C-alpha cells in the first residue's frame, strides 16, 4: 500500500509540471520520454572528488545508510536515534568542496583499478554509493574500489542532486551556451528559483535551493536533472543547444542511446527506482 500511495503522490505532484521539466519515470528510455521537447540526452557522471586537507575518514560526507526496515526506521526517527557519522564534515563543507575540491573522472579511477569494462565498473560504483546489493562476481572489484578510495582520500560521487564539485564546470558550460541565468528546481518540481550563471563560479559558495534538494537546472532548450538514488544527471538538449556547445567538453559522460533508461546503470531486470526498498 505504501508504494502505491507514493506512486499516486508522485503523479499528483507532477501532474501540473510541463513534460520538459519532469524527470523520466522509473526506467523509461530517456529519449522516448523527452521526444517532444528535446532531441538529445547526455548522461553526466557525478564525479569522484578530493578536498585538500580532508578525506572520507576524517570528514565523513553524504547520507548515512541504514538497513531498510520500515518499523525499525520509524521507531528510530521518533526516538531520535538515527546514527551520526563518526567524523562528520565541518559546517559549510559544500563550500569547501566547490571552492577547493578537485573532480576525479570515473575513467581515471577505473584505470587505476585496472578495469576495462566501464559498464560493469559504473554499475558497481552506483550500487556502492546507494548501498545496493553487489553480486558475488563483483564483490572483489567493489572491495578494491573501497580500498582505493580510502587509501587515496577519494570521495565517491554524490547522488541525486547537483554536486558542489561540478558547479564550476556547469557554470562554464552555461556560459558557452550564452546563458546568463537558469532556474533551479527541487526533486518534485514544487519549488524553484532563478539563479545567475555566475553563481556556479568557483569563487562563490555552493549554490542551494533553500530547504530543498537541488535536483534540476533548467533553461530554454535545456534541462539537467538528477533522479532519486542515481549518480548521473540527464542533460536533455534541443538540436540548437547541442550545436552551441558540446557537453563532453565540460562533463564526463556519454550520449544516451534509444535504449538508455532513466536509471542509467541499473540491470535490465532491476526493480524501478520508485519501487525499490
N, C-alpha and C positions, 0 to 999 in steps of 0.2 A: 504493500500500500504506500509506503514511504517513497519508493522510487517513482511510482505512478504520479503521486502528488507533486514531486519535484519536477517531473516532465511537464505537467499541466502548468505549474508555476512558471517554469522557463518559457513555455509557449505564450503565456499571458503577458509576461514582462516584455517579450519581444514582438508581440502582436502588432504594435504600432511603430516599430522600428523599420525604416526602409531596408530592403534586402541588401543594398550596397554597404550598409553599416554592420550587418549581422555577421557573426562568426558562424561558419557552417555547422549544422547539427551533426552530432555523433561522427560517424565515419563516412559521410557523404563525400564523393570526389569533389575537390575544391573547384575545378574548372566548370563542372556542371552547376554547382551552387551559385557561382557568380557569373554565369554565361551571359546574362542580360545586362550586366553592369561593367564587367571588366573582361579583358582579353587574355591576360596572363597572370600567373601567380608564381612568385619567387619565394621559396622556403628559406627563411632567415634563421640560421642557427644561433641561439643564445650562446655566447662564448664562455669557455672556461676563463678564469681570470686570476691574477695575482695582485696583491695590495702590499706595497712596501712596508715592512715592519710588522706584518700580520700574517698569520696562517690560520687554516681552519681549526687547528688545535689551540691556538692562543686567542682567537676571536671567532667563535662559532657564529655562523651567519646563515639564515634561512630557516624554514619551518622545521619544527621538531616532530618527527613521525612517530605515531603510536599504532599498535596493532588495532585493527578495526573491530570493536565490539560495542555496538550502539548503547547497550545498557550501562556497561562499564564507563564509556566515554561520558555519557550524560551525568552519571554519578560523580565522576572526577571533576567535571566542569562545575557542578553545583557545589562541590566541596572545596573548590579552589586548589585542586591537587595536580593540575597539569604541570608536567616537568619543565624545568628551565635548563638550558644548556649549561654545562659545567663552566665554560669560559665564554660568556656572551660577548658579542661585539660591542664596542662602545657606542654611545648615543651618536647619531649622525654618521654612522658607518657608510650609509649610502653615498653621502657627500664625498667621503674619502675614496670610495671605490671609483666614483665618477672622475674626481679631480686628480687622483694619483695612480689608479689601477691600470693594469695592462691586460688587454684582451688576448687570450691564447686560443688559436684556432683548434677545432676538433681534429683537423688533419695532422697538426703538429703532435697532438697527444697520441693519436693512433700510430703515427710513425715512430714515436718514442717507445711505444709498446710493441712494435713490430707487427702491427695488424694491417693487413692489406684489404680485408673485406670490410669496406666502410659501412655498408648497410647493416651488417651484423654488429659492428662496433657502435653505430649510432643507436641501435635498439638497446644495447647493453647500457649505454650512457643514460638513455631515457629511463629505463627501468630502475637503474641505480639511484637516479635523482628522485624519482617519485616513490621509492621503496617498493617497487613492484617485485613480482616473483621471477627470479632468474633461473633458467634451466640449468641442469647439471652440466650440460655441454658448454655452457658459457660461464660457469662459476669461476674457472681459473682466470679467464680474461677479466671478469669483474673484480676479482681479488687483486689482480695485477694493477688495475686502474685505481682502486682504492689505495693501494700501497704507493703507487706513483704520485698520486695527489698529496698523500701525507708526507712523502719524502721531499717533494718539491714545493710545498706550501701552496698548492693549487686549489682554488675553489672551483667546485663544479658549477655548471650552468644554472642560472636562476630559472624558475619555472613560472609559467602562465602570466607573465607581465613583462613590461619593458625593463630590461636590465639596466642598471645605472651605468655599467661599464660600456654599454653600447650607445649611450646617448651622444657622445661626440661624433661617432660615425653617422648616426641618424641625422644630426644637425648638418653635417657636410653633404649628405645625400639630399636633404630637403633644399639646401642652398643650390645644389646642382639642378634641381627641378624648378628653381626660380620661385620657391615658396617663402614668403615672409612669415607665415604662421600656419598653424594647424589646429584641429580640435582634438582634445584628449577625451577618451571615453572609458567608462567603467566596464566591468565584465558583462553586466546585463544591459548596458547602454541606458541605464536610468539616470546617470549623472555624467556631466560633461563640462568642459570649459575650454575657452580659446587659449592658445599658447603661442607666443612668438618663437620663431625658429631659433633665435639667439639663446633661448632658454636652455637648449641642449648643448651649448658650448661647454667645454671642459672647465672654464673659469667659473661657471655658475654652480649653485647647489643642485642636487638631484631634483629632477622635475617630478612633481607629485600631482595627484588628483585628491585633494583633502578628503580623508575619511573613506576612500575607495581604492581599489586596486586599479592601477593604470594599465588597462588591458588592450587599448587600441589607440591608434593615431590616424586621423583621417584628414583628407583634403580632396578637392575636386579631382576625380580620376585616380585616386589612390586610397588604399586602406591597408594599414599594417596592424594585424590583430593576433592576439595570443589566446589560445583556448585553455580550458581547465586541465591541469596536470600535463602540460606539454612544455617542451624545452626549445621549441621552434616557433617563430612567428610566421604568419602567412601574409605576404606582401602582394596584394591584388592591385593590378595596374591596367589602365587602358593602353591601347597602342601608342597614343601620343605620349603618355608618361614614360613608357618604356623607351621610346626614341630619345627622350630628353636626357636620360641618364641610365646607365647600366647598373643595377643594384649590386652586381657581382664585383664592382669596383670598390664598394663600400662595406659589404657584408659577406661573410662566409655563408654559402648556401647553394641552392640548385633550383632550376626551373621545374615546376610541377608538371607531371605528365597527365594524360587523360585519366589515369587510374589512381593518382595520388590522393589519399583520403585526408580529411582534416586532422585526424590523429595520425600524424605522418609516419611514425616509426612503429606503430602497433602491428602485430601479426595480422594476417587476413582474417583469422578466426577470433580476433580479440573481441571482448565484450565492449560495446560502445562506451565512451568516456562517462556519459551521464548515468550509466548503469553499473559502473564498477564500484566495488566496495573499497 
